[in-house]
Amino acid sequence: MCIIGSSGHYGYALEELSEDFEIAAIAPGVLNEDISHLLFKLERLSLKPRVYENYSEMLKVEKPDVVVINTHFYMNGRILQEVLQMGIHAFVEKPIATNLKDLERIQELYLLLKKEVRFAAMFGLRYKAWFLTAKHIVESGAIGDIRLMNAQKSYKLGERPAFFRKRETFGGTLAWVGIHAIDWIHWISNKRFVSVCALHSRMANRNHAELEVTGACLFELEQEVIATVSVDYLRPEGVETHDDDRLRIVGTKGVLEVTEGRVKLIDEDGTRFVPLTEGGRIFKDFLNCVLGKNECMVSEQQSIYATYIALKAMEAADNHTTIRF
Amino acid sequence: MCIIGSSGHYGYALEELSEDFEIAAIAPGVLNEDISHLLFKLERLSLKPRVYENYSEMLKVEKPDVVVINTHFYMNGRILQEVLQMGIHAFVEKPIATNLKDLERIQELYLLLKKEVRFAAMFGLRYKAWFLTAKHIVESGAIGDIRLMNAQKSYKLGERPAFFRKRETFGGTLAWVGIHAIDWIHWISNKRFVSVCALHSRMANRNHAELEVTGACLFELEQEVIATVSVDYLRPEGVETHDDDRLRIVGTKGVLEVTEGRVKLIDEDGTRFVPLTEGGRIFKDFLNCVLGKNECMVSEQQSIYATYIALKAMEAADNHTTIRF
């Protein structure tokens, strides 16, 4: 395995170290990428992979089976294309592209490769016990048919690196943060999006230039299901946890809520917290998929689709318009 | 005082019985309106107002100082016009009109009457201790400048009377229920709306014909403030409380949340519930305004404005479009 870049969630891969695979080499994905904290973490794990300055060189020499791609966001989609064309499986940061052109080429490659080369976006949040529990409860039929969903992402801003401050290199907050909420909605409802209307704002972004710190989307899904997404980078720095992820699912028989790592069910029997099922591990799931043992819960199609919807939400917000799919 | 109809929140007036005013007479607002539960409640209070079949007749004979208007919703705006023209103060159900034509005439009357005849919409939820507390905390500057708001209204459906099942007589769920959330947003942020995009659906309305049971709005306000509203009639019947009102206010210095009658503040010092200020009483506030003792917290302008925004949200949802103000 090789790791390209360290600007995203490579941690999912480091969690899964075992005898099954070796981290052979690492490289930055762009010239000015700081990969020192990845090096530091590997050192603490007593790992000494080879370090390349150029990821293309690394891929040619090392010929890895699997690559983890998480460099400055605008490059993830381009590197994914290169890697897939070389027949290398890829665990790639979400969004898997920051523009529709890159995404279209990835879609073409996906159709061409017919799942002989696998990839998955880093939708690791799906594997949290609370989201898996919510998914299972919905599938059990306990809340009936889904009619309305409200999803929230709230993050601390802190001091973000320079590439977050340019749309061109960052891709946008609805694409980077909002995509998780978009993925939850699609994954749990199993419905396709019909339209999106969205807003975002850079005001109060504490000198983060082009970074949007607030945003919201209104989605219509199939069968007139309605969904809202709220995104912000205004969570106070002093709070215990980095994020405040929430999902509310209103069904014909009950309401399910994911908040603060718990799952609340509201139905005819009243309101109660439900026991959590066991959490999962995304990179393990992906490796098992590569090994042909199972399908990864995050499919290629879903990785492409959630990215597509997130990019269209960005477009809707930029243009103050509603986009129909 | 006279009461016209009993299809809304006349209860606010019954709460305030005192020696200061007398309920002289009541009448239905439309021919087929069932006012038996109002009669029943008055009887329990040992009150025996005169009962008219026709409210116009009642107004001519009784010449009341104040009228409470809460009949089938489509008539509230028409009766409000009549009453104001007669120089009678009106405590009127929200929305104060179910179509823009009625609302325009009310606006004209408002300008003409120069506050010599007073009226207020039944935004009684503002006076709940938790919403007043939220308002005070925002005004104290504790959360800085508001950047994002998420409001939720969730109600049990039960069995609604026939006039709820026709758009023409009901006005629509975003107008009837969503208007509260719209009012909170405007009242607490003190910002005007710039645009609205909205959706609603009648699916899964348990044989309620034209009644929408889900809906959501995405609002832009001045200074790029973003707000979402989520409305549903799918709260399970078995739950303890009728409603699940929520408001989340994200500011530059902190986040404030109203949920389950409590107020949570998230700021640099962490997360905590704040003590509630005392609740208020809307009808008392309105009567004091009529008596010239104070201005009512729900102004005529706000009653008109929230109704206008709610009706435009309905229009946006009906036409799947974004409306700019």
Boltz contact constraints between the chains, C-beta under 6 A:
constraints:
  - contact:
      token1: [A, 147]
      token2: [B, 204]
      max_distance: 6.0
  - contact:
      token1: [A, 147]
      token2: [B, 214]
      max_distance: 6.0
  - contact:
      token1: [A, 148]
      token2: [B, 214]
      max_distance: 6.0
  - contact:
      token1: [A, 148]
      token2: [B, 232]
      max_distance: 6.0
  - contact:
      token1: [A, 150]
      token2: [B, 230]
      max_distance: 6.0
  - contact:
      token1: [A, 197]
      token2: [B, 197]
      max_distance: 6.0
  - contact:
      token1: [A, 197]
      token2: [B, 218]
      max_distance: 6.0
  - contact:
      token1: [A, 199]
      token2: [B, 220]
      max_distance: 6.0
  - contact:
      token1: [A, 199]
      token2: [B, 226]
      max_distance: 6.0
  - contact:
      token1: [A, 201]
      token2: [B, 224]
      max_distance: 6.0
  - contact:
      token1: [A, 203]
      token2: [B, 224]
      max_distance: 6.0
  - contact:
      token1: [A, 204]
      token2: [B, 147]
      max_distance: 6.0
  - contact:
      token1: [A, 204]
      token2: [B, 252]
      max_distance: 6.0
  - contact:
      token1: [A, 214]
      token2: [B, 147]
      max_distance: 6.0
  - contact:
      token1: [A, 214]
      token2: [B, 148]
      max_distance: 6.0
  - contact:
      token1: [A, 214]
      token2: [B, 226]
      max_distance: 6.0
  - contact:
      token1: [A, 216]
      token2: [B, 218]
      max_distance: 6.0
  - contact:
      token1: [A, 216]
      token2: [B, 226]
      max_distance: 6.0
  - contact:
      token1: [A, 216]
      token2: [B, 228]
      max_distance: 6.0
  - contact:
      token1: [A, 218]
      token2: [B, 197]
      max_distance: 6.0
  - contact:
      token1: [A, 218]
      token2: [B, 216]
      max_distance: 6.0
  - contact:
      token1: [A, 218]
      token2: [B, 218]
      max_distance: 6.0
  - contact:
      token1: [A, 220]
      token2: [B, 199]
      max_distance: 6.0
  - contact:
      token1: [A, 224]
      token2: [B, 201]
      max_distance: 6.0
  - contact:
      token1: [A, 224]
      token2: [B, 203]
      max_distance: 6.0
  - contact:
      token1: [A, 226]
      token2: [B, 199]
      max_distance: 6.0
  - contact:
      token1: [A, 226]
      token2: [B, 214]
      max_distance: 6.0
  - contact:
      token1: [A, 226]
      token2: [B, 216]
      max_distance: 6.0
  - contact:
      token1: [A, 228]
      token2: [B, 216]
      max_distance: 6.0
  - contact:
      token1: [A, 228]
      token2: [B, 228]
      max_distance: 6.0
  - contact:
      token1: [A, 228]
      token2: [B, 230]
      max_distance: 6.0
  - contact:
      token1: [A, 230]
      token2: [B, 150]
      max_distance: 6.0
  - contact:
      token1: [A, 230]
      token2: [B, 228]
      max_distance: 6.0
  - contact:
      token1: [A, 232]
      token2: [B, 148]
      max_distance: 6.0
  - contact:
      token1: [A, 232]
      token2: [B, 250]
      max_distance: 6.0
  - contact:
      token1: [A, 234]
      token2: [B, 250]
      max_distance: 6.0
  - contact:
      token1: [A, 236]
      token2: [B, 254]
      max_distance: 6.0
  - contact:
      token1: [A, 236]
      token2: [B, 266]
      max_distance: 6.0
  - contact:
      token1: [A, 236]
      token2: [B, 267]
      max_distance: 6.0
  - contact:
      token1: [A, 236]
      token2: [B, 268]
      max_distance: 6.0
  - contact:
      token1: [A, 238]
      token2: [B, 268]
      max_distance: 6.0
  - contact:
      token1: [A, 238]
      token2: [B, 269]
      max_distance: 6.0
  - contact:
      token1: [A, 239]
      token2: [B, 266]
      max_distance: 6.0
  - contact:
      token1: [A, 250]
      token2: [B, 232]
      max_distance: 6.0
  - contact:
      token1: [A, 250]
      token2: [B, 234]
      max_distance: 6.0
  - contact:
      token1: [A, 252]
      token2: [B, 204]
      max_distance: 6.0
  - contact:
      token1: [A, 254]
      token2: [B, 236]
      max_distance: 6.0
  - contact:
      token1: [A, 266]
      token2: [B, 236]
      max_distance: 6.0
  - contact:
      token1: [A, 266]
      token2: [B, 239]
      max_distance: 6.0
  - contact:
      token1: [A, 267]
      token2: [B, 236]
      max_distance: 6.0
  - contact:
      token1: [A, 268]
      token2: [B, 236]
      max_distance: 6.0
  - contact:
      token1: [A, 268]
      token2: [B, 238]
      max_distance: 6.0
  - contact:
      token1: [A, 322]
      token2: [B, 322]
      max_distance: 6.0
